[in-house]
Amino acid sequence: MITKLGGTVLSINILPDDVLLEIFDHYVILYQGYSNRTEVDAWHKLVHVCQRWRCVVFNSPRRLDLRLLCTLRTPVTNMLDIWPALPIVIAISAVSPLPATGSGVTHIISALQQHNRLCEIDIHSIPNPLLKEFAAMQEPFPGLAKLWLLSYDENAPVLPDSFLGGSAPRLQNLFLWGIPFPGLPKLLLSTHDLVKLHLWSIPRSGYISPEAMATAVSTLTSLEKLFLGFQSPRSQADRESRHPPPLTRVVLPALTKFWFKGDSDYLEDIVSQLEAPLLSYTDITFFNQLIFDTPLLRHFISRTALFGEAYQAYISCEENTVLFSLYPPYGIDGEGGVMLRISCEPLDWQISSLAQVCNTSFPPLPTLERLDIGIYNDRNLLPEWQDDMEDTQRLDLLRPFTSVRYLALSEASVSFVAPGLQELSGERVTEVLPALQNLFFTGPMPSGPVKEAIRKFIAARQLAGCPVTVHHREHGEWEYERWEVGD
């Protein structure tokens, strides 16, 4: 550490103040990055070296981003007496829930009283009694740039409209998990510099209508990431009060990423009111429901940067969820593409739900060339491929993929897809997957009814002048398989 450099410290002191400040700046950045800590007290070691270093540090509070850290172990009164009037950060990243009372909570409450100096609040697992203290905060927080509050308690108290005095003009990052705040739209109208808005696990007591949410984000021209997730679907009364799509939409010029969890009706209502031309990644989770009809989502996607980017699609049927992904040419890792999940089971319900969404939600994607299908839940797999699922269900799932040239099937999904493919013959042979040229499947070589179904499909395509090449891989490299009409 610098305090142990001995003679080196004397050598550094020969340098001018501006050079010394540059060194301190790099030290603070490296210290926080190396330790992977959220603490903001790296500068403490510098001011204890000598009087000159202390003066250099305290003369440049903004350059060095000097802040005071408040934790459960920080005696706030003593801290305020010792240090200059610097911005205050409250950071409590507890794995287990915080105690409802005690000296630690007292320290936090004391820090909250410094509302003019607070710049960041980050509290995980906040107990209801402490959340009530937050709910009582009616003074404005003019310097607050980050607010993270996570509650895992049931019946969390509702934050009132007067929370934070209804104004947080410097807020850039707002994260509320499990905390009801129906008056949030009022606060958002004052947060013109907001970059990230994360509202997740919203309880029923914190419900915000799509119209109110759209109005609230209408002024957030710097918003880059939007998370909107509910604990449960809307009530029937809320659905019956839906309004027709507006004639004009709110433009979010900086939004590039959007996460949503809720029912499809809510998503339809919200996207019908938004324009996000730079949107490059979206992650959607729908609750289980009988009917999915999402044409407005289709129009929304067609107006974003997502449209035309897709190169590969992926369908995965798992334990309680069916997943659909669209990959751009450079892959999907949260930087680009679409992730869509539906929470439901069993397999036939998953397929039916996803088919509805795919057929109504996505515009034609002329650059989509490959489709992978995987089934990974043994409970959902029936012992025979001749199950009770209608072949039309299987085909409905494949209908949107008119430009796909490569179809890749996992071992389990071969048995699922084959019965539908064999129904495509005669004039219907190119009704589904008309551009298909290559069929890939992994695992043991199909036999019995599965092989016969694939053979009929390959034969029909060959006779129609639209041949499909079969590729198989059980272990190691892919192998070309010649499936003749008479095999």
VMD Tcl script that draws the C-alpha trace (Angstrom):
set ca {
  {0.00 0.00 0.00}
  {1.08 3.60 -0.44}
  {1.40 4.09 3.32}
  {4.18 1.48 3.37}
  {6.30 2.86 0.53}
  {8.70 4.66 2.84}
  {11.16 6.72 0.84}
  {8.99 6.43 -2.25}
  {6.43 8.71 -0.60}
  {9.05 11.41 -0.21}
  {9.96 11.05 -3.89}
  {6.35 11.40 -4.95}
  {6.00 14.56 -2.86}
  {8.51 16.27 -5.15}
  {5.93 16.15 -7.93}
  {3.59 19.10 -8.59}
  {0.08 18.96 -7.16}
  {-1.56 18.33 -10.54}
  {0.65 15.29 -11.20}
  {0.10 14.05 -7.67}
  {-3.64 14.39 -8.19}
  {-3.41 12.34 -11.39}
  {-1.66 9.56 -9.46}
  {-4.29 9.66 -6.72}
  {-7.06 9.46 -9.30}
  {-5.58 6.29 -10.82}
  {-5.00 4.82 -7.37}
  {-8.61 5.27 -6.29}
  {-9.90 3.68 -9.50}
  {-7.48 0.73 -9.30}
  {-8.18 0.18 -5.60}
  {-11.91 -0.12 -6.07}
  {-11.58 -2.26 -9.20}
  {-8.97 -4.61 -7.71}
  {-10.86 -5.20 -4.49}
  {-14.19 -5.62 -6.32}
  {-15.86 -3.69 -3.52}
  {-18.69 -1.23 -3.46}
  {-16.90 0.77 -0.74}
  {-15.97 4.32 -1.61}
  {-13.32 4.92 1.04}
  {-10.11 4.28 -0.92}
  {-9.11 7.90 -0.40}
  {-8.94 7.41 3.40}
  {-5.46 5.91 3.14}
  {-4.24 8.87 1.11}
  {-5.27 11.56 3.60}
  {-3.48 9.74 6.44}
  {-0.07 9.83 4.75}
  {0.81 13.49 5.24}
  {-0.64 16.99 5.43}
  {0.15 17.81 1.79}
  {-1.63 14.69 0.52}
  {-4.62 15.55 2.69}
  {-4.79 19.03 1.16}
  {-4.48 17.71 -2.40}
  {-7.26 15.18 -1.80}
  {-9.69 17.55 -0.10}
  {-9.07 20.28 -2.67}
  {-10.36 17.98 -5.44}
  {-13.46 16.24 -4.06}
  {-15.19 15.98 -7.45}
  {-12.15 14.80 -9.38}
  {-11.55 12.00 -6.85}
  {-15.29 11.44 -6.33}
  {-14.93 11.72 -2.57}
  {-17.86 10.23 -0.68}
  {-18.57 9.01 2.83}
  {-19.69 5.42 3.22}
  {-22.42 4.46 5.68}
  {-22.89 0.79 6.58}
  {-24.47 -1.03 9.51}
  {-21.19 -0.55 11.39}
  {-20.71 3.14 10.66}
  {-21.34 5.52 13.59}
  {-22.82 8.25 11.44}
  {-22.63 11.02 14.07}
  {-18.90 10.49 14.55}
  {-18.35 10.27 10.79}
  {-20.05 13.61 10.22}
  {-17.91 15.25 12.91}
  {-14.60 13.91 11.53}
  {-14.86 14.42 7.78}
  {-15.77 17.40 5.57}
  {-19.32 17.79 4.23}
  {-18.94 15.21 1.46}
  {-21.73 13.28 -0.33}
  {-22.95 10.22 1.57}
  {-23.44 6.66 0.29}
  {-25.57 4.11 2.14}
  {-24.58 0.59 1.06}
  {-25.97 -2.49 2.80}
  {-25.51 -5.65 0.71}
  {-26.62 -8.23 3.25}
  {-27.13 -11.85 2.23}
  {-29.62 -12.43 5.06}
  {-32.42 -9.99 5.93}
  {-31.41 -6.95 7.93}
  {-32.51 -6.69 11.55}
  {-35.58 -4.58 12.08}
  {-33.97 -2.69 14.97}
  {-30.56 -2.16 16.51}
  {-27.61 0.18 16.29}
  {-27.05 -0.61 12.61}
  {-30.56 0.47 11.68}
  {-30.11 3.58 13.82}
  {-27.00 4.47 11.81}
  {-28.96 4.15 8.58}
  {-31.79 6.34 9.85}
  {-29.27 8.96 10.96}
  {-27.74 8.95 7.50}
  {-31.16 9.33 5.87}
  {-31.65 12.54 7.77}
  {-28.80 14.03 5.71}
  {-31.10 14.19 2.68}
  {-29.22 17.09 1.09}
  {-25.97 15.07 1.03}
  {-27.15 11.58 0.12}
  {-26.03 10.55 -3.38}
  {-26.53 6.77 -3.29}
  {-28.77 4.38 -1.34}
  {-28.30 0.63 -1.85}
  {-30.04 -1.66 0.65}
  {-30.73 -5.35 0.05}
  {-33.30 -7.35 2.04}
  {-34.73 -4.25 3.66}
  {-37.13 -5.16 6.53}
  {-40.60 -3.67 6.65}
  {-39.93 -1.45 9.73}
  {-36.98 0.19 7.99}
  {-38.96 0.48 4.75}
  {-41.59 2.38 6.71}
  {-38.87 4.84 7.69}
  {-38.16 5.30 3.98}
  {-41.86 5.73 3.28}
  {-41.89 8.59 5.79}
  {-39.13 10.47 3.93}
  {-40.93 13.45 2.45}
  {-37.96 15.79 2.02}
  {-36.49 16.15 -1.47}
  {-33.15 14.45 -2.16}
  {-31.57 16.89 -4.64}
  {-28.26 15.00 -5.00}
  {-29.52 11.41 -5.06}
  {-28.15 9.63 -8.17}
  {-28.78 5.98 -7.27}
  {-31.58 4.31 -5.30}
  {-31.65 0.52 -4.86}
  {-34.18 -1.01 -2.47}
  {-34.92 -4.75 -2.37}
  {-37.63 -6.29 -0.19}
  {-38.41 -9.99 0.07}
  {-41.04 -9.54 2.78}
  {-44.70 -10.12 2.12}
  {-47.01 -7.15 2.53}
  {-44.26 -4.59 2.10}
  {-45.52 -1.10 3.02}
  {-46.59 1.10 0.13}
  {-44.36 4.06 -0.67}
  {-46.54 7.20 -0.76}
  {-46.68 9.85 -3.48}
  {-44.68 12.12 -1.17}
  {-41.71 9.71 -1.10}
  {-38.45 11.65 -1.64}
  {-40.54 14.78 -1.68}
  {-41.84 13.69 -5.08}
  {-38.63 14.89 -6.72}
  {-35.19 13.44 -7.47}
  {-33.77 15.57 -10.30}
  {-30.30 13.94 -10.37}
  {-31.48 10.32 -10.16}
  {-29.82 8.12 -12.80}
  {-30.37 4.59 -11.49}
  {-33.61 3.46 -9.81}
  {-34.01 -0.17 -8.67}
  {-37.08 -1.31 -6.70}
  {-37.64 -5.04 -6.06}
  {-40.80 -6.24 -4.32}
  {-41.68 -2.72 -3.20}
  {-45.09 -1.20 -4.03}
  {-44.88 2.37 -5.27}
  {-48.04 3.22 -7.25}
  {-47.10 6.89 -7.09}
  {-43.85 6.29 -8.99}
  {-45.06 8.05 -12.18}
  {-45.11 11.35 -10.30}
  {-41.48 10.90 -9.21}
  {-40.33 9.86 -12.69}
  {-41.56 13.13 -14.16}
  {-38.72 14.82 -12.26}
  {-35.96 12.35 -13.21}
  {-34.93 13.63 -16.63}
  {-31.42 12.13 -16.35}
  {-32.57 8.58 -15.51}
  {-30.51 5.98 -17.39}
  {-31.69 2.71 -15.79}
  {-35.17 1.99 -14.41}
  {-35.55 -1.43 -12.75}
  {-39.01 -2.22 -11.33}
  {-39.27 -5.94 -10.57}
  {-41.49 -8.27 -8.58}
  {-44.09 -5.51 -8.35}
  {-46.84 -6.60 -5.91}
  {-50.52 -6.01 -6.56}
  {-50.52 -3.09 -4.14}
  {-47.98 -1.36 -6.38}
  {-49.82 -1.80 -9.68}
  {-49.22 0.96 -12.24}
  {-51.42 1.10 -15.32}
  {-49.77 0.96 -18.78}
  {-51.11 4.43 -19.54}
  {-49.56 5.87 -16.37}
  {-46.26 4.08 -17.02}
  {-46.07 5.34 -20.61}
  {-46.74 8.89 -19.45}
  {-44.13 8.55 -16.70}
  {-41.33 7.50 -19.08}
  {-42.30 10.04 -21.73}
  {-39.69 12.53 -20.49}
  {-36.90 9.98 -19.94}
  {-34.92 10.77 -23.07}
  {-31.72 9.32 -21.53}
  {-33.25 6.00 -20.48}
  {-31.15 3.09 -21.78}
  {-32.45 0.09 -19.79}
  {-36.02 -0.60 -18.66}
  {-37.05 -3.51 -16.41}
  {-40.77 -3.99 -15.70}
  {-41.83 -7.17 -13.89}
  {-44.90 -8.12 -11.82}
  {-45.40 -10.77 -9.15}
  {-48.72 -11.92 -10.64}
  {-51.04 -11.22 -13.60}
  {-53.46 -8.34 -13.68}
  {-56.93 -8.83 -12.30}
  {-59.84 -9.30 -14.69}
  {-61.19 -5.88 -13.73}
  {-57.95 -4.26 -14.86}
  {-58.07 -6.10 -18.18}
  {-61.64 -5.03 -18.84}
  {-60.65 -1.38 -18.40}
  {-58.13 -1.48 -21.26}
  {-58.01 1.48 -23.61}
  {-57.57 1.43 -27.40}
  {-54.04 2.11 -28.74}
  {-53.17 5.83 -28.79}
  {-52.80 7.76 -32.03}
  {-49.37 9.05 -31.01}
  {-46.55 7.23 -29.24}
  {-43.90 8.13 -26.69}
  {-40.39 7.99 -28.19}
  {-37.55 6.65 -26.04}
  {-34.56 7.62 -28.20}
  {-31.84 6.05 -25.99}
  {-33.54 2.78 -24.97}
  {-31.50 -0.25 -26.06}
  {-32.62 -2.99 -23.62}
  {-36.05 -3.93 -22.28}
  {-37.06 -6.66 -19.79}
  {-40.69 -7.52 -19.02}
  {-42.52 -10.08 -16.86}
  {-46.31 -10.11 -16.72}
  {-49.35 -10.93 -18.82}
  {-49.44 -10.36 -22.55}
  {-52.30 -7.85 -22.34}
  {-50.20 -5.49 -20.23}
  {-47.25 -5.78 -22.60}
  {-49.53 -5.09 -25.55}
  {-50.85 -1.99 -23.84}
  {-47.41 -0.64 -22.97}
  {-45.66 -1.28 -26.31}
  {-48.59 0.22 -28.23}
  {-47.64 3.52 -26.64}
  {-43.85 3.37 -27.10}
  {-41.31 3.85 -29.86}
  {-37.76 2.55 -29.24}
  {-35.86 2.76 -32.52}
  {-32.50 1.73 -30.98}
  {-33.84 -1.26 -29.04}
  {-31.47 -4.17 -29.67}
  {-32.31 -6.60 -26.85}
  {-35.55 -7.59 -25.16}
  {-36.30 -10.28 -22.58}
  {-39.99 -11.13 -22.09}
  {-41.61 -13.57 -19.65}
  {-45.34 -14.22 -19.88}
  {-47.46 -15.76 -17.16}
  {-49.54 -18.77 -18.10}
  {-52.81 -17.84 -19.82}
  {-55.33 -19.39 -22.20}
  {-54.99 -17.08 -25.18}
  {-52.00 -15.12 -26.48}
  {-52.82 -12.49 -29.07}
  {-50.00 -9.99 -29.40}
  {-50.17 -8.15 -32.75}
  {-49.11 -4.85 -31.16}
  {-45.88 -6.48 -29.94}
  {-45.32 -7.50 -33.56}
  {-45.62 -3.90 -34.73}
  {-43.42 -2.68 -31.88}
  {-40.60 -5.10 -32.79}
  {-40.82 -4.16 -36.47}
  {-40.07 -0.55 -35.50}
  {-36.87 -1.36 -33.57}
  {-33.28 -2.32 -34.34}
  {-34.27 -5.93 -33.58}
  {-36.04 -6.21 -36.90}
  {-33.86 -7.70 -39.62}
  {-31.07 -8.67 -37.20}
  {-32.14 -12.25 -36.44}
  {-30.02 -15.02 -37.91}
  {-30.90 -17.97 -35.69}
  {-33.89 -18.99 -33.56}
  {-33.97 -21.41 -30.65}
  {-36.93 -23.17 -29.01}
  {-36.43 -24.98 -25.69}
  {-39.13 -26.85 -23.75}
  {-38.06 -27.24 -20.13}
  {-39.55 -28.16 -16.74}
  {-42.08 -25.35 -16.26}
  {-41.13 -23.00 -19.08}
  {-40.93 -22.84 -22.83}
  {-38.25 -20.53 -24.19}
  {-37.95 -18.86 -27.57}
  {-34.82 -16.94 -28.57}
  {-33.79 -14.95 -31.60}
  {-30.04 -14.68 -32.09}
  {-28.38 -11.95 -34.13}
  {-25.38 -12.95 -36.26}
  {-22.97 -12.15 -33.43}
  {-24.77 -14.32 -30.86}
  {-26.99 -13.54 -27.87}
  {-25.50 -12.55 -24.53}
  {-27.67 -9.70 -23.38}
  {-26.20 -7.42 -26.06}
  {-28.67 -8.20 -28.84}
  {-31.64 -10.40 -29.71}
  {-34.94 -11.55 -28.22}
  {-35.62 -13.87 -25.28}
  {-39.25 -14.88 -24.74}
  {-40.45 -17.25 -22.00}
  {-43.87 -18.59 -21.10}
  {-44.37 -20.10 -17.66}
  {-46.53 -23.18 -18.28}
  {-46.64 -26.98 -18.60}
  {-47.06 -29.74 -19.87}
  {-45.45 -30.02 -23.30}
  {-48.60 -29.72 -25.42}
  {-49.58 -26.55 -23.54}
  {-46.10 -25.13 -23.99}
  {-46.19 -25.77 -27.73}
  {-49.69 -24.36 -28.13}
  {-48.85 -21.20 -26.15}
  {-45.58 -20.58 -27.96}
  {-47.20 -21.16 -31.36}
  {-49.78 -18.46 -30.57}
  {-47.08 -15.99 -29.54}
  {-44.77 -16.72 -32.48}
  {-47.56 -16.42 -35.03}
  {-48.86 -13.11 -33.69}
  {-45.80 -11.41 -32.17}
  {-43.03 -11.51 -34.73}
  {-42.95 -9.87 -38.14}
  {-41.44 -11.78 -41.08}
  {-37.70 -12.10 -40.52}
  {-36.09 -12.57 -43.95}
  {-32.60 -12.97 -42.43}
  {-33.61 -15.83 -40.09}
  {-31.79 -18.88 -41.47}
  {-31.54 -21.45 -38.67}
  {-33.97 -22.93 -36.12}
  {-32.93 -25.18 -33.21}
  {-35.53 -27.11 -31.16}
  {-34.70 -28.81 -27.86}
  {-36.86 -30.66 -25.32}
  {-35.13 -31.21 -22.00}
  {-37.79 -32.24 -19.50}
  {-38.14 -35.98 -19.08}
  {-41.49 -35.58 -17.33}
  {-42.91 -33.98 -20.44}
  {-41.67 -36.67 -22.82}
  {-44.23 -39.27 -23.69}
  {-43.04 -42.89 -24.17}
  {-44.30 -42.97 -27.76}
  {-44.13 -40.31 -30.42}
  {-47.79 -40.99 -31.31}
  {-49.08 -38.91 -28.38}
  {-52.33 -37.00 -28.09}
  {-50.97 -33.77 -29.55}
  {-52.53 -32.74 -32.84}
  {-50.17 -32.53 -35.80}
  {-51.56 -29.09 -36.53}
  {-50.09 -27.90 -33.22}
  {-46.63 -29.01 -34.26}
  {-46.97 -27.39 -37.65}
  {-48.38 -24.15 -36.21}
  {-45.19 -23.79 -34.20}
  {-43.09 -24.01 -37.38}
  {-45.25 -21.79 -39.62}
  {-43.60 -18.41 -38.84}
  {-40.15 -19.61 -39.96}
  {-40.57 -19.21 -43.69}
  {-36.93 -18.26 -44.36}
  {-35.27 -21.04 -42.29}
  {-32.80 -23.13 -44.31}
  {-31.35 -25.13 -41.40}
  {-33.45 -27.07 -38.86}
  {-31.56 -28.65 -35.93}
  {-33.35 -31.08 -33.59}
  {-32.23 -32.54 -30.28}
  {-32.73 -36.26 -29.61}
  {-36.07 -35.71 -27.90}
  {-37.39 -33.10 -30.30}
  {-36.89 -35.43 -33.31}
  {-39.68 -37.61 -31.95}
  {-41.81 -34.55 -31.39}
  {-41.37 -32.85 -34.78}
  {-41.41 -35.95 -37.03}
  {-45.19 -36.69 -36.86}
  {-45.99 -33.19 -38.10}
  {-43.44 -33.22 -40.92}
  {-44.79 -36.45 -42.41}
  {-48.16 -34.75 -42.91}
  {-46.59 -32.36 -45.40}
  {-47.10 -33.96 -48.79}
  {-48.50 -33.11 -52.20}
  {-49.55 -29.47 -52.47}
  {-48.82 -28.96 -48.77}
  {-45.18 -30.04 -48.97}
  {-43.85 -26.47 -48.73}
  {-46.66 -25.13 -46.58}
  {-44.29 -25.14 -43.59}
  {-40.54 -24.38 -43.73}
  {-40.63 -23.72 -47.50}
  {-36.95 -22.66 -47.61}
  {-35.62 -25.67 -45.64}
  {-32.52 -27.25 -47.18}
  {-30.76 -29.04 -44.29}
  {-32.08 -31.13 -41.40}
  {-29.75 -31.83 -38.44}
  {-30.46 -34.16 -35.56}
  {-28.37 -35.48 -32.68}
  {-28.44 -38.70 -30.65}
  {-29.04 -42.27 -31.81}
  {-30.17 -42.82 -35.38}
  {-33.99 -42.61 -35.54}
  {-35.79 -45.88 -36.06}
  {-39.33 -47.22 -36.31}
  {-42.16 -44.68 -36.72}
  {-39.80 -41.73 -36.25}
  {-37.53 -42.75 -39.10}
  {-40.52 -43.53 -41.30}
  {-42.01 -40.10 -40.66}
  {-38.75 -38.36 -41.59}
  {-38.38 -40.56 -44.68}
  {-41.84 -39.58 -45.92}
  {-41.06 -35.89 -45.44}
  {-37.70 -36.14 -47.24}
  {-39.32 -38.08 -50.09}
  {-42.11 -35.53 -50.49}
  {-39.66 -32.65 -50.61}
  {-37.49 -34.43 -53.15}
  {-40.43 -35.16 -55.44}
  {-41.49 -31.51 -55.19}
  {-38.05 -30.34 -56.33}
  {-37.20 -28.91 -52.89}
  {-34.70 -31.49 -51.56}
  {-33.61 -31.55 -47.93}
  {-30.25 -32.97 -46.86}
  {-30.15 -34.90 -43.57}
  {-27.17 -34.60 -41.22}
  {-26.76 -36.80 -38.15}
  {-24.41 -36.71 -35.19}
  {-24.41 -39.14 -32.30}
  {-20.82 -38.56 -31.20}
  {-18.07 -36.48 -32.75}
  {-18.43 -34.88 -36.17}
  {-21.57 -34.41 -38.24}
  {-22.22 -37.11 -40.84}
  {-24.20 -36.74 -44.04}
  {-27.07 -39.23 -44.32}
  {-28.56 -40.13 -47.72}
  {-32.27 -40.86 -47.28}
  {-33.58 -42.08 -50.60}
  {-37.25 -42.17 -51.48}
  {-37.32 -45.93 -51.21}
  {-35.37 -46.25 -47.91}
}
mol new
graphics top color blue
foreach p $ca { graphics top sphere $p radius 0.5 }
foreach p [lrange $ca 0 end-1] q [lrange $ca 1 end] { graphics top cylinder $p $q radius 0.2 }
display resetview
